[in-house]
């Protein structure tokens, strides 16, 4: 879980990124492998599992509910599934740390169980909006109490009388879609979700991998409750969100040439590649293959001259987690970059629009936050001290900004980098980033 100590990054300016790297496993797929493997009948073996705090929060939650899980050991996890109705009531609230994915998906998965369970988290997670999942779950028949304002802790009451429904997402969100579909496993009849724009489809792909029938028609995905999940083996690809920091770093730093190996390039997640290419980045995707139902490839990135662009709104849901790093690319580009249609960024681990705008301004870049996006004028990144506000993606993005800075960049509140990218400083330092870390108790 999140630590109370303040880990700080100190990054010296300049340098370049070179070499072949493999970043940690995909966080979204790691979460779902534990969830569905636990509900399956039989033994599921997972390789490439992300041993970050968020994924471990999900793993520990299922251990607390009676699932025998061996590992992780060098990315390998063995899950002895208990079947859809084999979970047991935990003896205390499930502490999910900083993981919004854990809380939102588990709220759907646990809504149809025969026991009461409380989901809690750290101060950051306890401030994030949960009505987006509790309201549709109430429509399907779940009984969930929230704190005032619709936030955690969530108290999910025993319930085995949910009815399938047709739910239209008010905004594109893979977490809400997945939450409703997981609740649908326990509902009577068919549950359908229609989304206004494509979002990551790892839940649908993995359900099919576990032998559960999914029906997809255009923007709608449906499943029928009452079926079973059968154990399977899962090879988790490297996380494109984690690879993004190195894609941006290699693009902005002169003399860089990096190959990122075994990266998941799911078409619902490849917006960052499309956006950086539109800005002029040299990105080569090769050695494409399918691993466990997920498209995977190696990605070579070389330094490029970037230009500012209006980011196409159809790419926003496909790059929603990658925008902090994209903002750094925009700061190094010639001209103006405009993002709209990204209000979702305001309710992530931090208000990523405002926090990134404040940090870029501190470093000498003209960045103006808007209600649903940001306007960034490319310029010269200066040295300075920025606060990540406990947001792992913001901390790593500003670390890469030092590659083009004129002075040292100091980044506060970086402990949560371990939620998604354990070993970041070592891997980035080995590739050429001049980074060190220190800790204040």
C-alpha positions as a Markdown table, in Angstrom:
| # | Residue | x | y | z |
|---|---|---|---|---|
| 1 | Unk | 0.0 | 0.0 | 0.0 |
| 2 | Unk | 1.0 | 3.6 | -0.2 |
| 3 | Unk | 3.7 | 4.7 | 2.2 |
| 4 | Unk | 3.8 | 7.8 | 4.4 |
| 5 | Unk | 7.4 | 8.5 | 3.6 |
| 6 | Unk | 8.3 | 11.1 | 1.0 |
| 7 | Unk | 10.4 | 9.7 | -1.7 |
| 8 | Unk | 11.9 | 12.5 | -3.8 |
| 9 | Unk | 13.4 | 12.3 | -7.3 |
| 10 | Unk | 16.4 | 14.4 | -8.3 |
| 11 | Unk | 17.1 | 14.4 | -12.0 |
| 12 | Unk | 20.0 | 16.2 | -13.6 |
| 13 | Unk | 19.5 | 17.8 | -17.0 |
| 14 | Unk | 20.4 | 16.4 | -20.4 |
| 15 | Unk | 21.5 | 13.0 | -21.6 |
| 16 | Unk | 19.8 | 10.6 | -23.9 |
| 17 | Unk | 18.1 | 7.2 | -23.7 |
| 18 | Unk | 19.5 | 4.1 | -25.4 |
| 19 | Unk | 19.3 | 0.4 | -25.4 |
| 20 | Unk | 16.7 | -2.4 | -25.3 |
| 21 | Unk | 14.3 | -2.3 | -22.3 |
| 22 | Unk | 11.4 | -4.4 | -21.0 |
| 23 | Unk | 9.2 | -2.4 | -18.7 |
| 24 | Unk | 6.9 | -4.1 | -16.1 |
| 25 | Unk | 3.8 | -5.9 | -16.9 |
| 26 | Unk | 0.5 | -4.3 | -17.8 |
| 27 | Unk | -1.3 | -3.2 | -14.7 |
| 28 | Unk | -4.8 | -3.5 | -16.2 |
| 29 | Unk | -4.2 | -7.0 | -17.3 |
| 30 | Unk | -2.5 | -8.0 | -14.0 |
| 31 | Unk | -5.5 | -6.8 | -12.0 |
| 32 | Unk | -8.0 | -8.7 | -14.2 |
| 33 | Unk | -5.9 | -11.9 | -14.2 |
| 34 | Unk | -6.2 | -12.2 | -10.4 |
| 35 | Unk | -9.9 | -11.4 | -10.4 |
| 36 | Unk | -11.0 | -13.8 | -13.1 |
| 37 | Unk | -8.4 | -16.5 | -12.1 |
| 38 | Unk | -9.9 | -16.4 | -8.6 |
| 39 | Unk | -13.4 | -16.9 | -10.0 |
| 40 | Unk | -12.4 | -19.6 | -12.4 |
| 41 | Unk | -12.7 | -23.3 | -11.9 |
| 42 | Unk | -9.2 | -24.8 | -11.9 |
| 43 | Unk | -5.6 | -23.5 | -11.7 |
| 44 | Unk | -4.6 | -20.4 | -13.6 |
| 45 | Unk | -0.9 | -19.6 | -14.1 |
| 46 | Unk | 0.1 | -16.0 | -14.8 |
| 47 | Unk | 3.5 | -14.9 | -16.1 |
| 48 | Unk | 4.7 | -11.3 | -16.4 |
| 49 | Unk | 2.5 | -10.2 | -13.5 |
| 50 | Unk | 3.2 | -6.6 | -12.4 |
| 51 | Unk | 4.6 | -6.7 | -8.9 |
| 52 | Unk | 3.5 | -3.1 | -8.1 |
| 53 | Unk | 1.5 | -2.0 | -5.1 |
| 54 | Unk | -1.8 | -1.6 | -7.0 |
| 55 | Unk | -1.8 | -5.1 | -8.5 |
| 56 | Unk | -0.6 | -6.6 | -5.2 |
| 57 | Unk | -3.6 | -4.9 | -3.5 |
| 58 | Unk | -5.9 | -6.9 | -5.7 |
| 59 | Unk | -4.0 | -10.1 | -5.1 |
| 60 | Unk | -4.1 | -9.6 | -1.3 |
| 61 | Unk | -7.8 | -8.8 | -1.4 |
| 62 | Unk | -8.5 | -12.2 | -3.0 |
| 63 | Unk | -6.2 | -14.0 | -0.5 |
| 64 | Unk | -8.3 | -12.4 | 2.2 |
| 65 | Unk | -11.4 | -13.8 | 0.6 |
| 66 | Unk | -10.1 | -17.4 | 0.8 |
| 67 | Unk | -8.3 | -17.8 | -2.6 |
| 68 | Unk | -5.0 | -19.7 | -2.5 |
| 69 | Unk | -2.5 | -17.7 | -4.6 |
| 70 | Unk | 1.2 | -18.7 | -4.9 |
| 71 | Unk | 3.7 | -15.9 | -5.7 |
| 72 | Unk | 4.4 | -13.5 | -7.2 |
| 73 | Unk | 7.8 | -15.0 | -7.9 |
| 74 | Unk | 9.7 | -13.2 | -10.7 |
| 75 | Unk | 6.3 | -12.2 | -12.3 |
| 76 | Unk | 4.8 | -15.7 | -11.9 |
| 77 | Unk | 1.5 | -16.2 | -10.0 |
| 78 | Unk | -0.4 | -19.4 | -9.6 |
| 79 | Unk | -4.1 | -19.0 | -8.7 |
| 80 | Unk | -6.2 | -21.8 | -7.4 |
| 81 | Unk | -9.6 | -20.7 | -8.5 |
| 82 | Unk | -12.6 | -21.2 | -6.2 |
| 83 | Unk | -15.4 | -20.7 | -8.8 |
| 84 | Unk | -17.8 | -17.9 | -9.1 |
| 85 | Unk | -19.5 | -18.6 | -5.8 |
| 86 | Unk | -16.5 | -19.8 | -3.8 |
| 87 | Unk | -15.3 | -16.5 | -2.3 |
| 88 | Unk | -15.5 | -16.1 | 1.5 |
| 89 | Unk | -16.3 | -13.0 | 3.6 |
| 90 | Unk | -13.0 | -11.3 | 4.7 |
| 91 | Unk | -12.6 | -10.8 | 8.4 |
| 92 | Unk | -12.0 | -7.0 | 8.0 |
| 93 | Unk | -12.3 | -4.3 | 5.4 |
| 94 | Unk | -10.3 | -4.8 | 2.2 |
| 95 | Unk | -7.7 | -2.1 | 2.0 |
| 96 | Unk | -7.0 | -1.4 | -1.6 |
| 97 | Unk | -4.4 | 1.3 | -1.1 |
| 98 | Unk | -4.2 | 3.7 | -4.0 |
| 99 | Unk | -5.8 | 1.5 | -6.6 |
| 100 | Unk | -8.9 | 2.9 | -8.2 |
| 101 | Unk | -9.0 | 0.0 | -10.6 |
| 102 | Unk | -9.2 | -2.5 | -7.7 |
| 103 | Unk | -12.0 | -0.6 | -6.0 |
| 104 | Unk | -14.2 | 0.0 | -9.1 |
| 105 | Unk | -13.9 | -3.5 | -10.6 |
| 106 | Unk | -14.2 | -5.2 | -7.2 |
| 107 | Unk | -17.4 | -3.3 | -6.4 |
| 108 | Unk | -19.0 | -4.9 | -9.5 |
| 109 | Unk | -17.5 | -8.4 | -8.9 |
| 110 | Unk | -18.6 | -8.4 | -5.2 |
| 111 | Unk | -22.0 | -6.9 | -5.7 |
| 112 | Unk | -23.6 | -10.3 | -6.3 |
| 113 | Unk | -21.9 | -12.2 | -3.4 |
| 114 | Unk | -23.6 | -13.8 | -0.5 |
| 115 | Unk | -21.7 | -11.8 | 2.1 |
| 116 | Unk | -21.1 | -8.2 | 3.2 |
| 117 | Unk | -17.7 | -6.6 | 2.5 |
| 118 | Unk | -16.2 | -3.1 | 2.9 |
| 119 | Unk | -13.7 | -1.7 | 0.5 |
| 120 | Unk | -11.4 | 1.1 | 1.8 |
| 121 | Unk | -8.2 | 2.8 | 0.5 |
| 122 | Unk | -5.7 | 5.5 | 1.2 |
| 123 | Unk | -6.5 | 9.2 | 1.4 |
| 124 | Unk | -6.1 | 9.7 | -2.4 |
| 125 | Unk | -8.4 | 6.8 | -3.3 |
| 126 | Unk | -10.9 | 7.9 | -0.6 |
| 127 | Unk | -11.3 | 11.2 | -2.4 |
| 128 | Unk | -12.0 | 9.8 | -5.9 |
| 129 | Unk | -15.5 | 9.6 | -7.2 |
| 130 | Unk | -17.3 | 6.2 | -6.9 |
| 131 | Unk | -20.8 | 7.2 | -7.8 |
| 132 | Unk | -19.9 | 6.4 | -11.4 |
| 133 | Unk | -19.9 | 2.7 | -10.4 |
| 134 | Unk | -22.3 | 2.6 | -7.5 |
| 135 | Unk | -25.1 | 4.3 | -9.4 |
| 136 | Unk | -25.2 | 1.8 | -12.3 |
| 137 | Unk | -24.7 | -1.1 | -9.8 |
| 138 | Unk | -27.8 | 0.2 | -7.9 |
| 139 | Unk | -29.7 | -0.1 | -11.2 |
| 140 | Unk | -28.7 | -3.7 | -11.6 |
| 141 | Unk | -29.9 | -4.4 | -8.1 |
| 142 | Unk | -26.7 | -4.0 | -5.9 |
| 143 | Unk | -26.9 | -2.6 | -2.4 |
| 144 | Unk | -23.9 | -0.4 | -1.7 |
| 145 | Unk | -23.4 | 2.3 | 0.9 |
| 146 | Unk | -20.8 | 5.1 | 0.3 |
| 147 | Unk | -19.3 | 7.8 | 2.4 |
| 148 | Unk | -20.8 | 11.3 | 2.1 |
| 149 | Unk | -20.2 | 12.6 | -1.4 |
| 150 | Unk | -20.2 | 9.1 | -3.0 |
| 151 | Unk | -16.7 | 8.2 | -2.1 |
| 152 | Unk | -15.0 | 5.3 | -0.3 |
| 153 | Unk | -15.3 | 3.4 | 2.0 |
| 154 | Unk | -17.8 | 1.3 | 0.1 |
| 155 | Unk | -20.0 | -1.1 | 2.1 |
| 156 | Unk | -21.3 | -3.8 | -0.3 |
| 157 | Unk | -24.2 | -5.8 | 1.2 |
| 158 | Unk | -24.9 | -9.5 | 0.6 |
| 159 | Unk | -27.1 | -9.8 | -2.5 |
| 160 | Unk | -28.0 | -12.6 | -4.9 |
| 161 | Unk | -30.9 | -11.1 | -6.7 |
| 162 | Unk | -29.5 | -8.8 | -9.4 |
| 163 | Unk | -31.2 | -8.4 | -12.7 |
| 164 | Unk | -29.3 | -7.8 | -16.0 |
| 165 | Unk | -29.8 | -4.5 | -17.7 |
| 166 | Unk | -28.8 | -2.4 | -20.7 |
| 167 | Unk | -26.5 | 0.4 | -19.5 |
| 168 | Unk | -25.4 | 3.3 | -21.6 |
| 169 | Unk | -22.2 | 4.8 | -20.3 |
| 170 | Unk | -22.5 | 8.6 | -19.8 |
| 171 | Unk | -18.8 | 9.0 | -20.5 |
| 172 | Unk | -16.1 | 6.6 | -21.8 |
| 173 | Unk | -14.6 | 4.6 | -18.9 |
| 174 | Unk | -13.2 | 1.1 | -19.1 |
| 175 | Unk | -13.4 | 0.8 | -15.3 |
| 176 | Unk | -17.2 | 1.5 | -15.2 |
| 177 | Unk | -17.8 | -0.8 | -18.2 |
| 178 | Unk | -15.8 | -3.6 | -16.6 |
| 179 | Unk | -17.5 | -3.0 | -13.3 |
| 180 | Unk | -21.0 | -3.5 | -14.8 |
| 181 | Unk | -19.9 | -6.5 | -16.9 |
| 182 | Unk | -18.4 | -8.2 | -13.8 |
| 183 | Unk | -21.7 | -7.6 | -11.9 |
| 184 | Unk | -23.5 | -9.0 | -14.9 |
| 185 | Unk | -21.8 | -12.4 | -14.2 |
| 186 | Unk | -24.0 | -12.6 | -11.2 |
| 187 | Unk | -27.2 | -11.1 | -12.6 |
| 188 | Unk | -30.2 | -12.9 | -14.1 |
| 189 | Unk | -30.5 | -12.5 | -17.8 |
| 190 | Unk | -28.4 | -10.4 | -20.2 |
| 191 | Unk | -26.3 | -7.4 | -19.2 |
| 192 | Unk | -25.2 | -5.0 | -21.9 |
| 193 | Unk | -23.0 | -1.9 | -21.8 |
| 194 | Unk | -22.9 | 0.7 | -24.6 |
| 195 | Unk | -20.0 | 3.1 | -24.6 |
| 196 | Unk | -19.8 | 6.6 | -26.3 |
| 197 | Unk | -16.2 | 6.0 | -27.4 |
| 198 | Unk | -14.0 | 2.9 | -27.5 |
| 199 | Unk | -12.2 | 2.1 | -24.2 |
| 200 | Unk | -9.7 | -0.6 | -23.3 |
| 201 | Unk | -11.3 | -4.0 | -23.8 |
| 202 | Unk | -9.0 | -6.2 | -21.6 |
| 203 | Unk | -12.0 | -7.4 | -19.5 |
| 204 | Unk | -13.9 | -8.6 | -22.6 |
| 205 | Unk | -10.8 | -10.3 | -24.1 |
| 206 | Unk | -9.9 | -12.0 | -20.8 |
| 207 | Unk | -13.5 | -13.2 | -20.1 |
| 208 | Unk | -13.4 | -14.9 | -23.5 |
| 209 | Unk | -10.0 | -16.4 | -22.6 |
| 210 | Unk | -11.6 | -17.9 | -19.6 |
| 211 | Unk | -14.3 | -19.4 | -21.8 |
| 212 | Unk | -17.1 | -17.0 | -21.0 |
| 213 | Unk | -19.3 | -16.0 | -24.0 |
| 214 | Unk | -19.2 | -12.3 | -24.9 |
| 215 | Unk | -21.3 | -10.7 | -27.6 |
| 216 | Unk | -20.0 | -7.5 | -29.2 |
| 217 | Unk | -22.0 | -5.4 | -31.6 |
| 218 | Unk | -20.5 | -2.0 | -32.5 |
| 219 | Unk | -20.2 | 0.0 | -29.4 |
| 220 | Unk | -22.2 | -2.5 | -27.3 |
| 221 | Unk | -20.8 | -5.5 | -25.4 |
| 222 | Unk | -23.2 | -8.0 | -23.7 |
| 223 | Unk | -22.9 | -11.1 | -21.5 |
| 224 | Unk | -25.5 | -13.4 | -19.9 |
| 225 | Unk | -25.2 | -14.3 | -16.2 |
| 226 | Unk | -25.0 | -17.8 | -14.8 |
| 227 | Unk | -22.1 | -19.1 | -16.9 |
| 228 | Unk | -18.8 | -20.3 | -15.5 |
| 229 | Unk | -15.1 | -19.4 | -16.0 |
| 230 | Unk | -12.5 | -22.1 | -16.8 |
| 231 | Unk | -8.9 | -21.7 | -15.7 |
| 232 | Unk | -6.3 | -20.7 | -18.4 |
| 233 | Unk | -2.7 | -19.4 | -18.6 |
| 234 | Unk | -2.1 | -15.7 | -19.0 |
| 235 | Unk | 1.1 | -14.0 | -20.3 |
| 236 | Unk | 0.9 | -10.4 | -19.3 |
| 237 | Unk | 2.5 | -8.0 | -21.9 |
| 238 | Unk | 4.6 | -5.0 | -20.9 |
| 239 | Unk | 2.4 | -2.0 | -20.0 |
| 240 | Unk | 2.1 | 0.6 | -22.8 |
| 241 | Unk | 1.5 | 3.2 | -20.1 |
| 242 | Unk | 4.9 | 2.5 | -18.5 |
| 243 | Unk | 6.5 | 2.3 | -21.9 |
| 244 | Unk | 5.2 | 5.7 | -22.7 |
| 245 | Unk | 7.7 | 7.5 | -20.4 |
| 246 | Unk | 10.5 | 6.0 | -22.4 |
| 247 | Unk | 8.8 | 6.7 | -25.7 |
| 248 | Unk | 8.5 | 10.4 | -24.8 |
| 249 | Unk | 12.0 | 10.5 | -23.3 |
| 250 | Unk | 13.6 | 9.0 | -26.4 |
| 251 | Unk | 11.6 | 11.3 | -28.6 |
| 252 | Unk | 12.6 | 14.6 | -26.9 |
| 253 | Unk | 16.3 | 13.8 | -26.0 |
| 254 | Unk | 18.7 | 14.2 | -28.9 |
| 255 | Unk | 20.7 | 11.1 | -29.8 |
| 256 | Unk | 18.2 | 8.7 | -28.2 |
| 257 | Unk | 17.4 | 5.2 | -29.7 |
| 258 | Unk | 15.4 | 2.9 | -27.5 |
| 259 | Unk | 13.7 | -0.4 | -28.2 |
| 260 | Unk | 10.9 | -1.4 | -25.9 |
| 261 | Unk | 10.2 | -5.1 | -25.9 |
| 262 | Unk | 7.0 | -7.2 | -25.6 |
| 263 | Unk | 4.7 | -4.1 | -25.3 |
| 264 | Unk | 0.9 | -4.6 | -25.3 |
| 265 | Unk | -0.5 | -2.7 | -28.3 |
| 266 | Unk | -4.2 | -3.3 | -27.8 |
| 267 | Unk | -6.0 | -1.1 | -30.3 |
| 268 | Unk | -8.0 | 0.4 | -27.4 |
| 269 | Unk | -4.7 | 1.6 | -25.8 |
| 270 | Unk | -2.6 | 2.8 | -28.7 |
| 271 | Unk | -3.6 | 6.4 | -28.7 |
| 272 | Unk | -0.2 | 7.5 | -27.4 |
| 273 | Unk | 1.6 | 6.1 | -30.4 |
| 274 | Unk | -0.9 | 7.7 | -32.8 |
| 275 | Unk | -0.6 | 11.1 | -31.0 |
| 276 | Unk | 3.2 | 11.1 | -30.8 |
| 277 | Unk | 3.4 | 10.2 | -34.5 |
| 278 | Unk | 1.0 | 13.1 | -35.4 |
| 279 | Unk | 3.5 | 15.3 | -33.5 |
| 280 | Unk | 6.4 | 14.0 | -35.6 |
| 281 | Unk | 7.8 | 11.2 | -33.5 |
| 282 | Unk | 9.8 | 8.4 | -35.1 |
| 283 | Unk | 8.1 | 5.3 | -33.7 |
| 284 | Unk | 8.5 | 1.9 | -35.4 |
| 285 | Unk | 6.2 | -0.9 | -34.3 |
| 286 | Unk | 7.6 | -4.4 | -35.3 |
| 287 | Unk | 7.6 | -8.0 | -34.4 |
| 288 | Unk | 3.8 | -7.9 | -33.9 |
| 289 | Unk | 2.2 | -11.1 | -32.5 |
| 290 | Unk | -0.7 | -12.2 | -30.3 |
| 291 | Unk | 0.0 | -13.5 | -26.8 |
| 292 | Unk | -2.9 | -14.8 | -24.8 |
| 293 | Unk | -5.4 | -12.9 | -26.9 |
| 294 | Unk | -3.6 | -9.6 | -26.6 |
| 295 | Unk | -1.6 | -8.0 | -29.4 |
| 296 | Unk | 2.0 | -7.5 | -28.5 |
| 297 | Unk | 5.0 | -5.9 | -30.4 |
| 298 | Unk | 8.4 | -4.4 | -30.0 |
| 299 | Unk | 8.6 | -0.6 | -30.3 |
| 300 | Unk | 11.7 | 1.4 | -31.5 |
| 301 | Unk | 11.8 | 5.1 | -30.8 |
| 302 | Unk | 14.4 | 7.6 | -31.9 |
| 303 | Unk | 14.8 | 11.3 | -31.2 |
| 304 | Unk | 12.7 | 13.6 | -33.3 |
| 305 | Unk | 11.7 | 17.2 | -33.8 |
| 306 | Unk | 8.1 | 17.6 | -32.5 |
| 307 | Unk | 5.4 | 20.0 | -33.5 |
| 308 | Unk | 2.4 | 21.1 | -31.5 |
| 309 | Unk | -1.0 | 19.8 | -32.7 |
| 310 | Unk | -4.7 | 19.9 | -31.7 |
| 311 | Unk | -5.0 | 16.3 | -30.3 |
| 312 | Unk | -7.9 | 14.5 | -32.0 |
| 313 | Unk | -10.7 | 13.9 | -29.6 |
| 314 | Unk | -11.2 | 10.3 | -30.9 |
| 315 | Unk | -7.7 | 9.5 | -29.5 |
| 316 | Unk | -8.4 | 10.8 | -26.0 |
| 317 | Unk | -10.0 | 7.6 | -24.5 |
| 318 | Unk | -7.2 | 5.6 | -26.2 |
| 319 | Unk | -4.5 | 7.5 | -24.3 |
| 320 | Unk | -6.2 | 8.7 | -21.1 |
| 321 | Unk | -3.5 | 7.4 | -18.8 |
| 322 | Unk | -0.6 | 8.6 | -21.0 |
| 323 | Unk | -1.4 | 12.3 | -21.1 |
| 324 | Unk | 1.0 | 13.5 | -18.3 |
| 325 | Unk | 3.9 | 12.2 | -20.4 |
| 326 | Unk | 2.3 | 13.5 | -23.7 |
| 327 | Unk | 2.2 | 17.0 | -22.0 |
| 328 | Unk | 6.0 | 16.8 | -21.6 |
| 329 | Unk | 6.3 | 16.0 | -25.3 |
| 330 | Unk | 4.1 | 19.0 | -26.0 |
| 331 | Unk | 6.3 | 21.2 | -23.8 |
| 332 | Unk | 9.3 | 20.3 | -26.1 |
| 333 | Unk | 7.4 | 20.7 | -29.3 |
| 334 | Unk | 7.4 | 23.7 | -31.7 |
| 335 | Unk | 4.1 | 25.6 | -31.4 |
| 336 | Unk | 0.9 | 25.0 | -29.6 |
| 337 | Unk | -0.7 | 21.7 | -28.5 |
| 338 | Unk | -4.4 | 21.7 | -27.5 |
| 339 | Unk | -6.2 | 19.0 | -25.6 |
| 340 | Unk | -10.0 | 18.9 | -25.3 |
| 341 | Unk | -12.5 | 16.3 | -24.2 |
| 342 | Unk | -10.3 | 15.0 | -21.4 |
| 343 | Unk | -12.3 | 15.9 | -18.2 |
| 344 | Unk | -11.7 | 12.4 | -17.0 |
| 345 | Unk | -8.1 | 13.5 | -16.2 |
| 346 | Unk | -9.4 | 15.7 | -13.4 |
| 347 | Unk | -10.5 | 12.6 | -11.3 |
| 348 | Unk | -7.5 | 10.4 | -11.6 |
| 349 | Unk | -4.9 | 9.9 | -8.8 |
| 350 | Unk | -4.7 | 13.6 | -8.9 |
| 351 | Unk | -6.2 | 16.4 | -11.0 |
| 352 | Unk | -3.8 | 15.6 | -13.7 |
| 353 | Unk | -4.7 | 18.6 | -15.8 |
| 354 | Unk | -4.1 | 21.1 | -13.1 |
| 355 | Unk | -1.1 | 19.4 | -11.5 |
| 356 | Unk | 0.7 | 19.1 | -14.8 |
| 357 | Unk | -0.2 | 22.7 | -15.8 |
| 358 | Unk | 1.2 | 23.9 | -12.4 |
| 359 | Unk | 4.4 | 21.9 | -12.8 |
| 360 | Unk | 5.0 | 22.9 | -16.3 |
| 361 | Unk | 4.5 | 26.6 | -15.4 |
| 362 | Unk | 7.1 | 26.1 | -12.6 |
| 363 | Unk | 9.5 | 24.8 | -15.2 |
| 364 | Unk | 9.0 | 27.8 | -17.4 |
| 365 | Unk | 6.5 | 26.4 | -19.9 |
| 366 | Unk | 3.3 | 28.3 | -20.8 |
| 367 | Unk | 0.5 | 25.8 | -19.9 |
| 368 | Unk | -3.1 | 26.8 | -19.3 |
| 369 | Unk | -5.6 | 24.4 | -17.8 |
| 370 | Unk | -9.1 | 24.3 | -19.2 |
| 371 | Unk | -12.2 | 22.6 | -17.9 |
| 372 | Unk | -11.6 | 19.6 | -20.1 |
| 373 | Unk | -8.0 | 19.8 | -21.2 |
| 374 | Unk | -5.0 | 22.0 | -21.5 |
| 375 | Unk | -3.2 | 24.4 | -23.9 |
| 376 | Unk | 0.6 | 24.1 | -24.0 |
| 377 | Unk | 3.0 | 26.4 | -25.8 |
| 378 | Unk | 6.3 | 24.6 | -26.6 |
| 379 | Unk | 9.3 | 26.2 | -25.1 |
| 380 | Unk | 12.4 | 25.7 | -23.0 |
| 381 | Unk | 12.1 | 23.5 | -19.9 |
| 382 | Unk | 14.0 | 25.0 | -17.0 |
| 383 | Unk | 15.0 | 23.5 | -13.7 |
| 384 | Unk | 12.9 | 23.7 | -10.6 |
| 385 | Unk | 11.0 | 21.8 | -7.9 |
| 386 | Unk | 7.6 | 20.3 | -8.7 |
| 387 | Unk | 5.1 | 18.3 | -6.6 |
| 388 | Unk | 3.7 | 15.2 | -8.1 |
| 389 | Unk | 0.8 | 15.2 | -5.5 |
| 390 | Unk | 1.4 | 11.5 | -5.0 |
| 391 | Unk | 0.6 | 10.7 | -8.6 |
| 392 | Unk | 2.9 | 8.1 | -10.1 |
| 393 | Unk | 2.4 | 9.1 | -13.7 |
| 394 | Unk | 3.1 | 12.7 | -13.0 |
| 395 | Unk | 6.3 | 11.9 | -11.1 |
| 396 | Unk | 7.7 | 9.8 | -13.9 |
| 397 | Unk | 6.7 | 12.3 | -16.6 |
| 398 | Unk | 8.5 | 15.2 | -14.9 |
| 399 | Unk | 11.6 | 12.9 | -14.5 |
| 400 | Unk | 11.7 | 12.4 | -18.3 |
| 401 | Unk | 11.3 | 16.2 | -18.8 |
| 402 | Unk | 14.8 | 16.6 | -17.3 |
| 403 | Unk | 16.2 | 15.2 | -20.5 |
| 404 | Unk | 15.5 | 18.6 | -22.2 |
| 405 | Unk | 15.8 | 20.8 | -19.1 |
| 406 | Unk | 18.4 | 23.6 | -18.6 |
| 407 | Unk | 18.7 | 22.8 | -14.8 |
| 408 | Unk | 18.1 | 20.1 | -12.2 |
| 409 | Unk | 14.5 | 19.0 | -11.7 |
| 410 | Unk | 13.4 | 18.0 | -8.1 |
| 411 | Unk | 10.2 | 16.0 | -7.8 |
| 412 | Unk | 8.4 | 15.6 | -4.5 |
| 413 | Unk | 6.0 | 12.9 | -3.3 |
| 414 | Unk | 7.1 | 10.0 | -5.6 |
| 415 | Unk | 6.4 | 7.0 | -3.3 |
| 416 | Unk | 3.4 | 6.0 | -5.4 |
| 417 | Unk | 5.6 | 5.3 | -8.4 |
| 418 | Unk | 5.8 | 1.8 | -6.9 |
| 419 | Unk | 2.1 | 1.3 | -7.5 |
| 420 | Unk | 2.7 | 0.8 | -11.3 |
| 421 | Unk | 6.4 | 0.8 | -12.0 |
| 422 | Unk | 8.6 | -0.8 | -9.3 |
| 423 | Unk | 12.3 | -0.3 | -10.3 |
| 424 | Unk | 11.6 | 2.8 | -12.4 |
| 425 | Unk | 14.7 | 4.7 | -11.3 |
| 426 | Unk | 17.0 | 1.7 | -11.9 |
| 427 | Unk | 15.7 | 1.0 | -15.4 |
| 428 | Unk | 15.6 | 4.7 | -16.4 |
| 429 | Unk | 19.0 | 5.3 | -15.0 |
| 430 | Unk | 20.4 | 2.3 | -16.8 |
| 431 | Unk | 19.0 | 3.7 | -20.1 |
| 432 | Unk | 20.6 | 7.1 | -19.5 |
| 433 | Unk | 18.3 | 9.3 | -17.4 |
| 434 | Unk | 20.4 | 11.0 | -14.7 |
| 435 | Unk | 18.1 | 10.2 | -11.8 |
| 436 | Unk | 18.5 | 9.5 | -8.2 |
| 437 | Unk | 16.1 | 9.2 | -5.3 |
| 438 | Unk | 16.1 | 10.0 | -1.6 |
| 439 | Unk | 13.6 | 9.4 | 1.2 |
| 440 | Unk | 12.4 | 11.5 | 4.1 |
| 441 | Unk | 10.9 | 9.5 | 6.9 |
